[in-house]
Amino acid sequence: MDIECDVLIVGTGIAGLYSALNLRDNLKIALVSKGDITQTNTYLAQGGIATAKDASDKPSFIEDTLRAGNYKNDLTAVRILADESIENIKKLIELGVDFDKSDDDLLYTREGAHSTNRIVHHKDYTGKEVADALIERVLKRKNIKIYKNFYLCDLITQNNRCLGGIFIKENKQINIFSKFTILATGGIGGLFKNSTNQRILTGDGLSIAVKNSIKLKDIQYIQFHPTAFYENTNERRFLISESVRGEGAYLLNSKGERFVDELLPRDEVSSKIYSEMKKTNSPCVYLSLSHLNSSYVKHRFPKIYSECLKRGIDITKDSIPVAPAQHYFMGGIEVDLYSKTSMENLFATGEVSCTGVHGENRLASNSLLEGLVFSKRAANYINNLSDKTLLKKVSPKIITDFEMVKRENLKIAIDLIKEKRWDLKDELISH
Ligand SMILES: Cc1cc2nc3c(=O)[nH]c(=O)nc-3n(C[C@H](O)[C@H](O)[C@H](O)COP(=O)(O)OP(=O)(O)OC[C@H]3O[C@@H](n4cnc5c(N)ncnc54)[C@H](O)[C@@H]3O)c2cc1C
């Protein structure tokens, strides 16, 4: 079966949804997800979205982002991130996102390595609030058609130009031809035994890039979040947001002693936790909020409170067992400042892309912001070019063994990570 559209967007997280909503409403858009449309890391985001509060906050936001990234960031991309943050947060509010406020003023919280409070949030489930609002808008747009449970296994290409994507749906091959394609396929957590990510996110965008010789960047930069709930399970690890430490929680070792400045960048806190676990021969450390006002804690972190309670921990009294887990991928498909990849008519936005904003280590809450800023840039670019571009069709390759293609893609992604980070080989799933 063949489908034709102006823009094919693969991914229904913040990057895919926001790209779709910023494209002209006279463009025919196919919006595709591997699982259900809410099976995204976006839906899981807790802490919030970083933003410059006003023009005077931009220099310090830029400096915090660079310092967290160990100055390996792309400075121009970081400046754009800060410069365009305020307009994109305003746009989210226009689209119906309800950030926490005091009277009419946005409430800003703080997270590790930010020098001031600048994170807008909706309690401790900001991602769900944002995704629900964007999905509601997308469903109202007649020019956007959603295709669920479509697995992108390869691109349709000719002479380094992207002509669409090849999908597998219930053991059938479906080809979607498009003038432009946006890969918004998210991260790589599903490749790791311990990760806070949705298990279905197995770096498919990366495998497809490798197969098509599309340029990649910074693959070695993989972030481990310091505080995932520690439990002996193969399931996704439940995250205890950085904003919990931002609001004053302490990290304690097995003797109940503090051992680290809780607000250091993530890589530094994770590394201190690993050393402490080794020193005390313990599989985890503890996060304590018991010194904070309990009704405030329940009101500010309702999701974390209820999820921990399900696991037998009352966070207003008990310490939470935590250990680092794979969380975020700073590297990805190399893109320019308009999210263009090295393949013509192919864009990448969100976690699958590498704009260079995060450098070696992402500053807390900069991921959702990156998804907004650079998806809008991609959409604007396509809006200007679409009328001058013709849809082109060729005969795509025919997939005969669907399971084999999926296994191959998994192997390509795992091998790529192993090649760049041999030290993490035991953390990866087997294939
Ligand atoms: C627990 C948790 C908490 C977080 N909290 C925050 C936070 O507070 N602030 C912040 O800034 N960041 C946070 N992050 C990071 C942030 O949520 C993600 O980086 C961001 O949401 C990624 O958005 P995305 O649109 O790129 O990808 P996602 O939202 O992950 O969406 C990926 C999409 O790609 C689709 N897809 C993947 N492969 C295929 C395929 N082969 N075929 C078809 N479709 C495919 C999936 O179906 C999905 O729709 C958090 C992450 C986690 C896991």
The ligand as a Gaussian input file, in Angstrom:
#p B3LYP/6-31G(d) Opt

LIG

0 1
 C       11.140000       9.871000      32.751000
 C       11.611000      11.037000      31.939000
 C       11.476000      12.324000      32.435000
 C       11.919000      13.417000      31.684000
 N       11.728000      14.690000      32.171000
 C       12.088000      15.747000      31.396000
 C       11.812000      17.077000      31.813000
 O       11.222000      17.304000      32.862000
 N       12.205000      18.092000      31.004000
 C       12.851000      17.889000      29.806000
 O       13.184000      18.855000      29.113000
 N       13.100000      16.628000      29.391000
 C       12.725000      15.570000      30.135000
 N       12.968000      14.301000      29.695000
 C       13.522000      14.117000      28.345000
 C       12.422000      14.402000      27.329000
 O       11.194000      13.919000      27.820000
 C       12.708000      13.750000      25.983000
 O       14.028000      13.973000      25.593000
 C       11.785000      14.344000      24.928000
 O       10.448000      14.208000      25.342000
 C       11.998000      13.672000      23.587000
 O       10.976000      14.086000      22.728000
 P       10.932000      13.531000      21.261000
 O        9.724000      14.118000      20.633000
 O       12.231000      13.719000      20.602000
 O       10.764000      11.935000      21.434000
 P        9.661000      11.094000      22.201000
 O        8.748000      11.946000      22.965000
 O       10.343000      10.025000      22.938000
 O        8.830000      10.439000      20.988000
 C        9.441000       9.519000      20.112000
 C        8.432000       9.115000      19.048000
 O        9.101000       8.416000      18.002000
 C        8.312000       7.306000      17.601000
 N        9.184000       6.298000      16.989000
 C       10.374000       5.830000      17.445000
 N       10.861000       4.897000      16.600000
 C        9.947000       4.762000      15.599000
 C        9.846000       3.933000      14.454000
 N       10.798000       3.041000      14.134000
 N        8.751000       4.034000      13.657000
 C        7.754000       4.917000      13.958000
 N        7.803000       5.748000      15.032000
 C        8.885000       5.663000      15.838000
 C        7.687000       6.834000      18.904000
 O        6.553000       6.025000      18.640000
 C        7.332000       8.176000      19.546000
 O        6.085000       8.602000      19.037000
 C       12.533000      13.201000      30.428000
 C       12.669000      11.908000      29.933000
 C       12.214000      10.832000      30.674000
 C       12.369000       9.456000      30.122000

